[in-house]
Amino acid sequence: MALQGIDVASWDAGIDVTEVPCDFVIVKATGGTRYDNPDFQRVADDALASGKLLGIYHFAGDGSDGSPEEEAAHFLTVTDKYKGKFIPVLDWEADAVEWPVNWAKRSLEIVEERTGATPWFYSYASY
């Protein structure tokens, strides 16, 4: 049985995930070292309250050149109240695909160490 899900990014602000017929929601929480999605907590809370599985993602880079440690720390700070309730996801697109793959590996390791959950890696199929 396949699960059906949606990706909710910043530009989807206001979407009512409780009304979307899906099994899971993956919502953008952070990007780079400075960006926080202002609608993230509402979407995450609604997904959990409606019994949907939750993934929360960090968009690597997103206009900044933070280290994997800095970006992982930002993501973990913003998502801390959801620890144990979500699957962390690293969104590796745009400028980040030009970075060394060890950057992504280190970020994933940090997130796994701090959350106890194995993160997903989301990127282009060609990458």
BADOPA-234541 format. One record per atom (N, C-alpha, C): residue number from 0; residue in one letter; x, y, z. Coordinates in nm, 2 decimals, always signed. Example, Ala and Ser with C-alpha at 12.3 -4.5 7.8 and 13.67 -1.06 7.14 Angstrom:
<mibas>
<0, 'A', <+1.32, -0.57, +0.78>>
<0, 'A', <+1.23, -0.45, +0.78>>
<0, 'A', <+1.32, -0.33, +0.78>>
<1, 'S', <+1.28, -0.22, +0.71>>
<1, 'S', <+1.37, -0.11, +0.71>>
<1, 'S', <+1.29, +0.00, +0.79>>
</mibas>
This chain:
<mibas>
<0, 'M', <+0.08, -0.12, +0.00>>
<0, 'M', <+0.00, +0.00, +0.00>>
<0, 'M', <+0.09, +0.12, +0.00>>
<1, 'A', <+0.07, +0.21, -0.09>>
<1, 'A', <+0.14, +0.33, -0.10>>
<1, 'A', <+0.08, +0.44, -0.02>>
<2, 'L', <+0.16, +0.52, +0.05>>
<2, 'L', <+0.12, +0.64, +0.12>>
<2, 'L', <+0.11, +0.76, +0.03>>
<3, 'Q', <+0.02, +0.84, +0.05>>
<3, 'Q', <+0.00, +0.97, -0.02>>
<3, 'Q', <+0.04, +1.08, +0.07>>
<4, 'G', <+0.12, +1.18, +0.02>>
<4, 'G', <+0.16, +1.29, +0.10>>
<4, 'G', <+0.18, +1.42, +0.02>>
<5, 'I', <+0.19, +1.53, +0.10>>
<5, 'I', <+0.21, +1.66, +0.04>>
<5, 'I', <+0.34, +1.72, +0.10>>
<6, 'D', <+0.40, +1.81, +0.02>>
<6, 'D', <+0.51, +1.89, +0.06>>
<6, 'D', <+0.45, +2.04, +0.08>>
<7, 'V', <+0.47, +2.09, +0.20>>
<7, 'V', <+0.41, +2.23, +0.22>>
<7, 'V', <+0.53, +2.32, +0.25>>
<8, 'A', <+0.55, +2.41, +0.15>>
<8, 'A', <+0.66, +2.50, +0.16>>
<8, 'A', <+0.61, +2.64, +0.20>>
<9, 'S', <+0.70, +2.74, +0.21>>
<9, 'S', <+0.66, +2.87, +0.26>>
<9, 'S', <+0.55, +2.93, +0.18>>
<10, 'W', <+0.56, +2.91, +0.05>>
<10, 'W', <+0.46, +2.98, -0.04>>
<10, 'W', <+0.32, +2.91, -0.03>>
<11, 'D', <+0.31, +2.80, +0.04>>
<11, 'D', <+0.18, +2.74, +0.06>>
<11, 'D', <+0.11, +2.78, +0.19>>
<12, 'A', <+0.15, +2.90, +0.24>>
<12, 'A', <+0.10, +2.95, +0.37>>
<12, 'A', <-0.05, +2.95, +0.37>>
<13, 'G', <-0.11, +2.90, +0.48>>
<13, 'G', <-0.25, +2.91, +0.49>>
<13, 'G', <-0.32, +2.78, +0.45>>
<14, 'I', <-0.25, +2.69, +0.38>>
<14, 'I', <-0.32, +2.56, +0.34>>
<14, 'I', <-0.37, +2.49, +0.47>>
<15, 'D', <-0.49, +2.43, +0.45>>
<15, 'D', <-0.54, +2.35, +0.57>>
<15, 'D', <-0.52, +2.21, +0.54>>
<16, 'V', <-0.41, +2.16, +0.60>>
<16, 'V', <-0.37, +2.02, +0.58>>
<16, 'V', <-0.47, +1.92, +0.64>>
<17, 'T', <-0.55, +1.96, +0.73>>
<17, 'T', <-0.65, +1.87, +0.78>>
<17, 'T', <-0.76, +1.84, +0.68>>
<18, 'E', <-0.77, +1.92, +0.58>>
<18, 'E', <-0.87, +1.90, +0.47>>
<18, 'E', <-0.81, +1.83, +0.35>>
<19, 'V', <-0.68, +1.82, +0.34>>
<19, 'V', <-0.62, +1.75, +0.23>>
<19, 'V', <-0.62, +1.60, +0.25>>
<20, 'P', <-0.67, +1.52, +0.15>>
<20, 'P', <-0.67, +1.38, +0.17>>
<20, 'P', <-0.53, +1.32, +0.15>>
<21, 'C', <-0.46, +1.30, +0.26>>
<21, 'C', <-0.32, +1.25, +0.25>>
<21, 'C', <-0.29, +1.18, +0.38>>
<22, 'D', <-0.19, +1.09, +0.37>>
<22, 'D', <-0.14, +1.02, +0.49>>
<22, 'D', <-0.03, +1.09, +0.56>>
<23, 'F', <+0.05, +1.17, +0.49>>
<23, 'F', <+0.16, +1.24, +0.56>>
<23, 'F', <+0.17, +1.38, +0.50>>
<24, 'V', <+0.24, +1.47, +0.58>>
<24, 'V', <+0.27, +1.60, +0.54>>
<24, 'V', <+0.42, +1.62, +0.57>>
<25, 'I', <+0.49, +1.68, +0.47>>
<25, 'I', <+0.63, +1.72, +0.50>>
<25, 'I', <+0.63, +1.87, +0.48>>
<26, 'V', <+0.67, +1.94, +0.59>>
<26, 'V', <+0.66, +2.09, +0.59>>
<26, 'V', <+0.80, +2.15, +0.61>>
<27, 'K', <+0.83, +2.25, +0.53>>
<27, 'K', <+0.96, +2.33, +0.54>>
<27, 'K', <+0.96, +2.41, +0.67>>
<28, 'A', <+1.06, +2.39, +0.75>>
<28, 'A', <+1.07, +2.46, +0.88>>
<28, 'A', <+1.18, +2.57, +0.86>>
<29, 'T', <+1.29, +2.54, +0.80>>
<29, 'T', <+1.41, +2.63, +0.80>>
<29, 'T', <+1.48, +2.62, +0.67>>
<30, 'G', <+1.56, +2.72, +0.65>>
<30, 'G', <+1.65, +2.73, +0.53>>
<30, 'G', <+1.78, +2.80, +0.57>>
<31, 'G', <+1.89, +2.75, +0.53>>
<31, 'G', <+2.02, +2.82, +0.57>>
<31, 'G', <+2.03, +2.83, +0.72>>
<32, 'T', <+2.09, +2.95, +0.76>>
<32, 'T', <+2.11, +2.97, +0.90>>
<32, 'T', <+2.02, +3.07, +0.96>>
<33, 'R', <+1.93, +3.13, +0.87>>
<33, 'R', <+1.85, +3.25, +0.92>>
<33, 'R', <+1.70, +3.23, +0.89>>
<34, 'Y', <+1.66, +3.15, +0.79>>
<34, 'Y', <+1.52, +3.15, +0.75>>
<34, 'Y', <+1.44, +3.05, +0.84>>
<35, 'D', <+1.33, +3.10, +0.89>>
<35, 'D', <+1.23, +3.02, +0.95>>
<35, 'D', <+1.09, +3.04, +0.88>>
<36, 'N', <+1.03, +2.93, +0.84>>
<36, 'N', <+0.90, +2.94, +0.78>>
<36, 'N', <+0.80, +2.99, +0.88>>
<37, 'P', <+0.73, +3.10, +0.86>>
<37, 'P', <+0.64, +3.15, +0.96>>
<37, 'P', <+0.52, +3.07, +0.98>>
<38, 'D', <+0.48, +2.98, +0.89>>
<38, 'D', <+0.36, +2.90, +0.89>>
<38, 'D', <+0.39, +2.76, +0.93>>
<39, 'F', <+0.52, +2.73, +0.96>>
<39, 'F', <+0.56, +2.59, +0.99>>
<39, 'F', <+0.49, +2.53, +1.11>>
<40, 'Q', <+0.49, +2.59, +1.22>>
<40, 'Q', <+0.43, +2.53, +1.34>>
<40, 'Q', <+0.28, +2.51, +1.33>>
<41, 'R', <+0.21, +2.60, +1.27>>
<41, 'R', <+0.07, +2.57, +1.25>>
<41, 'R', <+0.04, +2.45, +1.16>>
<42, 'V', <+0.12, +2.44, +1.05>>
<42, 'V', <+0.10, +2.32, +0.96>>
<42, 'V', <+0.14, +2.19, +1.04>>
<43, 'A', <+0.25, +2.19, +1.11>>
<43, 'A', <+0.30, +2.07, +1.18>>
<43, 'A', <+0.20, +2.04, +1.29>>
<44, 'D', <+0.15, +2.13, +1.36>>
<44, 'D', <+0.05, +2.10, +1.47>>
<44, 'D', <-0.08, +2.05, +1.41>>
<45, 'D', <-0.13, +2.10, +1.30>>
<45, 'D', <-0.25, +2.06, +1.23>>
<45, 'D', <-0.23, +1.91, +1.18>>
<46, 'A', <-0.11, +1.89, +1.12>>
<46, 'A', <-0.09, +1.75, +1.07>>
<46, 'A', <-0.09, +1.65, +1.18>>
<47, 'L', <-0.03, +1.68, +1.29>>
<47, 'L', <-0.03, +1.58, +1.40>>
<47, 'L', <-0.17, +1.57, +1.46>>
<48, 'A', <-0.24, +1.68, +1.48>>
<48, 'A', <-0.37, +1.68, +1.54>>
<48, 'A', <-0.47, +1.60, +1.45>>
<49, 'S', <-0.45, +1.59, +1.32>>
<49, 'S', <-0.54, +1.52, +1.23>>
<49, 'S', <-0.49, +1.38, +1.21>>
<50, 'G', <-0.39, +1.33, +1.28>>
<50, 'G', <-0.34, +1.20, +1.27>>
<50, 'G', <-0.25, +1.16, +1.15>>
<51, 'K', <-0.20, +1.27, +1.09>>
<51, 'K', <-0.12, +1.24, +0.97>>
<51, 'K', <+0.03, +1.23, +1.02>>
<52, 'L', <+0.10, +1.15, +0.95>>
<52, 'L', <+0.25, +1.14, +0.97>>
<52, 'L', <+0.31, +1.27, +0.94>>
<53, 'L', <+0.42, +1.30, +1.01>>
<53, 'L', <+0.49, +1.43, +0.99>>
<53, 'L', <+0.63, +1.42, +0.95>>
<54, 'G', <+0.67, +1.49, +0.85>>
<54, 'G', <+0.81, +1.51, +0.81>>
<54, 'G', <+0.84, +1.66, +0.82>>
<55, 'I', <+0.95, +1.70, +0.86>>
<55, 'I', <+0.99, +1.84, +0.87>>
<55, 'I', <+1.13, +1.86, +0.80>>
<56, 'Y', <+1.13, +1.96, +0.71>>
<56, 'Y', <+1.26, +1.97, +0.64>>
<56, 'Y', <+1.33, +2.10, +0.65>>
<57, 'H', <+1.46, +2.09, +0.63>>
<57, 'H', <+1.55, +2.20, +0.62>>
<57, 'H', <+1.60, +2.21, +0.48>>
<58, 'F', <+1.59, +2.33, +0.42>>
<58, 'F', <+1.64, +2.36, +0.29>>
<58, 'F', <+1.79, +2.40, +0.30>>
<59, 'A', <+1.88, +2.32, +0.26>>
<59, 'A', <+2.02, +2.35, +0.27>>
<59, 'A', <+2.06, +2.47, +0.19>>
<60, 'G', <+2.14, +2.56, +0.25>>
<60, 'G', <+2.18, +2.68, +0.18>>
<60, 'G', <+2.07, +2.79, +0.20>>
<61, 'D', <+1.98, +2.79, +0.11>>
<61, 'D', <+1.87, +2.88, +0.10>>
<61, 'D', <+1.91, +3.02, +0.12>>
<62, 'G', <+2.01, +3.06, +0.04>>
<62, 'G', <+2.06, +3.19, +0.03>>
<62, 'G', <+2.18, +3.22, +0.13>>
<63, 'S', <+2.22, +3.12, +0.20>>
<63, 'S', <+2.33, +3.15, +0.30>>
<63, 'S', <+2.44, +3.03, +0.28>>
<64, 'D', <+2.55, +3.06, +0.33>>
<64, 'D', <+2.66, +2.96, +0.32>>
<64, 'D', <+2.70, +2.91, +0.46>>
<65, 'G', <+2.60, +2.86, +0.53>>
<65, 'G', <+2.63, +2.81, +0.67>>
<65, 'G', <+2.70, +2.68, +0.66>>
<66, 'S', <+2.77, +2.64, +0.76>>
<66, 'S', <+2.84, +2.51, +0.78>>
<66, 'S', <+2.73, +2.41, +0.81>>
<67, 'P', <+2.76, +2.28, +0.79>>
<67, 'P', <+2.66, +2.18, +0.83>>
<67, 'P', <+2.62, +2.19, +0.97>>
<68, 'E', <+2.72, +2.22, +1.06>>
<68, 'E', <+2.69, +2.23, +1.20>>
<68, 'E', <+2.60, +2.35, +1.23>>
<69, 'E', <+2.62, +2.47, +1.16>>
<69, 'E', <+2.54, +2.58, +1.19>>
<69, 'E', <+2.40, +2.56, +1.14>>
<70, 'E', <+2.38, +2.50, +1.02>>
<70, 'E', <+2.25, +2.48, +0.96>>
<70, 'E', <+2.17, +2.38, +1.04>>
<71, 'A', <+2.24, +2.27, +1.08>>
<71, 'A', <+2.17, +2.16, +1.15>>
<71, 'A', <+2.13, +2.22, +1.29>>
<72, 'A', <+2.21, +2.30, +1.35>>
<72, 'A', <+2.18, +2.36, +1.48>>
<72, 'A', <+2.05, +2.45, +1.47>>
<73, 'H', <+2.05, +2.53, +1.36>>
<73, 'H', <+1.93, +2.61, +1.33>>
<73, 'H', <+1.80, +2.53, +1.32>>
<74, 'F', <+1.81, +2.43, +1.24>>
<74, 'F', <+1.70, +2.33, +1.22>>
<74, 'F', <+1.65, +2.27, +1.35>>
<75, 'L', <+1.75, +2.22, +1.42>>
<75, 'L', <+1.72, +2.15, +1.55>>
<75, 'L', <+1.66, +2.24, +1.65>>
<76, 'T', <+1.70, +2.37, +1.66>>
<76, 'T', <+1.65, +2.46, +1.75>>
<76, 'T', <+1.50, +2.49, +1.72>>
<77, 'V', <+1.47, +2.51, +1.59>>
<77, 'V', <+1.34, +2.55, +1.55>>
<77, 'V', <+1.24, +2.43, +1.56>>
<78, 'T', <+1.29, +2.31, +1.55>>
<78, 'T', <+1.20, +2.19, +1.55>>
<78, 'T', <+1.20, +2.12, +1.68>>
<79, 'D', <+1.27, +2.17, +1.78>>
<79, 'D', <+1.29, +2.10, +1.91>>
<79, 'D', <+1.16, +2.05, +1.97>>
<80, 'K', <+1.06, +2.13, +1.97>>
<80, 'K', <+0.93, +2.08, +2.04>>
<80, 'K', <+0.86, +1.97, +1.97>>
<81, 'Y', <+0.91, +1.93, +1.85>>
<81, 'Y', <+0.85, +1.82, +1.78>>
<81, 'Y', <+0.94, +1.69, +1.79>>
<82, 'K', <+1.04, +1.70, +1.86>>
<82, 'K', <+1.14, +1.58, +1.87>>
<82, 'K', <+1.06, +1.46, +1.91>>
<83, 'G', <+1.08, +1.35, +1.84>>
<83, 'G', <+1.01, +1.22, +1.86>>
<83, 'G', <+0.88, +1.21, +1.79>>
<84, 'K', <+0.84, +1.32, +1.72>>
<84, 'K', <+0.71, +1.32, +1.65>>
<84, 'K', <+0.72, +1.34, +1.50>>
<85, 'F', <+0.84, +1.34, +1.45>>
<85, 'F', <+0.86, +1.37, +1.31>>
<85, 'F', <+0.98, +1.30, +1.25>>
<86, 'I', <+0.98, +1.29, +1.12>>
<86, 'I', <+1.10, +1.24, +1.05>>
<86, 'I', <+1.17, +1.37, +1.00>>
<87, 'P', <+1.30, +1.39, +1.03>>
<87, 'P', <+1.37, +1.50, +0.97>>
<87, 'P', <+1.41, +1.48, +0.83>>
<88, 'V', <+1.41, +1.58, +0.75>>
<88, 'V', <+1.44, +1.57, +0.61>>
<88, 'V', <+1.54, +1.68, +0.57>>
<89, 'L', <+1.64, +1.65, +0.49>>
<89, 'L', <+1.73, +1.75, +0.44>>
<89, 'L', <+1.70, +1.77, +0.29>>
<90, 'D', <+1.66, +1.89, +0.25>>
<90, 'D', <+1.63, +1.92, +0.11>>
<90, 'D', <+1.75, +1.97, +0.05>>
<91, 'W', <+1.81, +1.90, -0.04>>
<91, 'W', <+1.94, +1.93, -0.10>>
<91, 'W', <+1.92, +1.96, -0.25>>
<92, 'E', <+1.89, +2.09, -0.28>>
<92, 'E', <+1.86, +2.14, -0.41>>
<92, 'E', <+1.94, +2.27, -0.44>>
<93, 'A', <+1.90, +2.33, -0.55>>
<93, 'A', <+1.95, +2.46, -0.59>>
<93, 'A', <+2.10, +2.47, -0.57>>
<94, 'D', <+2.15, +2.57, -0.50>>
<94, 'D', <+2.30, +2.59, -0.49>>
<94, 'D', <+2.37, +2.48, -0.41>>
<95, 'A', <+2.29, +2.42, -0.32>>
<95, 'A', <+2.36, +2.32, -0.24>>
<95, 'A', <+2.42, +2.20, -0.32>>
<96, 'V', <+2.36, +2.17, -0.43>>
<96, 'V', <+2.41, +2.05, -0.51>>
<96, 'V', <+2.55, +2.08, -0.56>>
<97, 'E', <+2.60, +2.20, -0.55>>
<97, 'E', <+2.73, +2.24, -0.59>>
<97, 'E', <+2.83, +2.22, -0.48>>
<98, 'W', <+2.78, +2.20, -0.36>>
<98, 'W', <+2.86, +2.18, -0.24>>
<98, 'W', <+2.91, +2.04, -0.23>>
<99, 'P', <+3.02, +2.01, -0.16>>
<99, 'P', <+3.07, +1.87, -0.14>>
<99, 'P', <+2.96, +1.79, -0.07>>
<100, 'V', <+2.95, +1.67, -0.11>>
<100, 'V', <+2.84, +1.58, -0.05>>
<100, 'V', <+2.87, +1.55, +0.09>>
<101, 'N', <+2.99, +1.57, +0.14>>
<101, 'N', <+3.03, +1.55, +0.28>>
<101, 'N', <+2.95, +1.65, +0.37>>
<102, 'W', <+2.92, +1.77, +0.31>>
<102, 'W', <+2.84, +1.87, +0.38>>
<102, 'W', <+2.71, +1.81, +0.42>>
<103, 'A', <+2.64, +1.75, +0.33>>
<103, 'A', <+2.51, +1.69, +0.35>>
<103, 'A', <+2.52, +1.57, +0.45>>
<104, 'K', <+2.62, +1.49, +0.43>>
<104, 'K', <+2.65, +1.37, +0.52>>
<104, 'K', <+2.66, +1.42, +0.66>>
<105, 'R', <+2.74, +1.52, +0.68>>
<105, 'R', <+2.77, +1.57, +0.82>>
<105, 'R', <+2.64, +1.63, +0.88>>
<106, 'S', <+2.56, +1.70, +0.80>>
<106, 'S', <+2.44, +1.76, +0.85>>
<106, 'S', <+2.34, +1.65, +0.89>>
<107, 'L', <+2.33, +1.55, +0.81>>
<107, 'L', <+2.24, +1.43, +0.84>>
<107, 'L', <+2.29, +1.36, +0.97>>
<108, 'E', <+2.42, +1.34, +0.99>>
<108, 'E', <+2.47, +1.28, +1.11>>
<108, 'E', <+2.44, +1.36, +1.23>>
<109, 'I', <+2.45, +1.49, +1.23>>
<109, 'I', <+2.42, +1.57, +1.34>>
<109, 'I', <+2.27, +1.56, +1.38>>
<110, 'V', <+2.19, +1.57, +1.28>>
<110, 'V', <+2.04, +1.56, +1.30>>
<110, 'V', <+2.01, +1.43, +1.36>>
<111, 'E', <+2.06, +1.32, +1.31>>
<111, 'E', <+2.03, +1.19, +1.36>>
<111, 'E', <+2.08, +1.17, +1.51>>
<112, 'E', <+2.20, +1.22, +1.54>>
<112, 'E', <+2.25, +1.22, +1.67>>
<112, 'E', <+2.16, +1.29, +1.77>>
<113, 'R', <+2.11, +1.40, +1.73>>
<113, 'R', <+2.03, +1.49, +1.82>>
<113, 'R', <+1.89, +1.44, +1.83>>
<114, 'T', <+1.83, +1.38, +1.73>>
<114, 'T', <+1.69, +1.35, +1.73>>
<114, 'T', <+1.66, +1.20, +1.75>>
<115, 'G', <+1.76, +1.12, +1.72>>
<115, 'G', <+1.74, +0.97, +1.73>>
<115, 'G', <+1.67, +0.92, +1.62>>
<116, 'A', <+1.64, +1.00, +1.52>>
<116, 'A', <+1.56, +0.95, +1.40>>
<116, 'A', <+1.66, +0.96, +1.28>>
<117, 'T', <+1.65, +0.86, +1.19>>
<117, 'T', <+1.73, +0.86, +1.07>>
<117, 'T', <+1.66, +0.96, +0.97>>
<118, 'P', <+1.73, +1.06, +0.93>>
<118, 'P', <+1.67, +1.16, +0.84>>
<118, 'P', <+1.66, +1.11, +0.70>>
<119, 'W', <+1.57, +1.17, +0.63>>
<119, 'W', <+1.56, +1.15, +0.48>>
<119, 'W', <+1.64, +1.25, +0.41>>
<120, 'F', <+1.69, +1.21, +0.29>>
<120, 'F', <+1.77, +1.30, +0.21>>
<120, 'F', <+1.68, +1.32, +0.08>>
<121, 'Y', <+1.65, +1.44, +0.05>>
<121, 'Y', <+1.56, +1.48, -0.06>>
<121, 'Y', <+1.64, +1.56, -0.16>>
<122, 'S', <+1.65, +1.51, -0.28>>
<122, 'S', <+1.72, +1.59, -0.39>>
<122, 'S', <+1.67, +1.55, -0.52>>
<123, 'Y', <+1.74, +1.60, -0.62>>
<123, 'Y', <+1.71, +1.56, -0.76>>
<123, 'Y', <+1.75, +1.42, -0.79>>
<124, 'A', <+1.67, +1.35, -0.87>>
<124, 'A', <+1.70, +1.21, -0.90>>
<124, 'A', <+1.83, +1.20, -0.97>>
<125, 'S', <+1.87, +1.30, -1.05>>
<125, 'S', <+2.00, +1.29, -1.12>>
<125, 'S', <+2.11, +1.31, -1.03>>
<126, 'Y', <+2.09, +1.37, -0.91>>
<126, 'Y', <+2.20, +1.39, -0.82>>
<126, 'Y', <+2.23, +1.27, -0.74>>
</mibas>
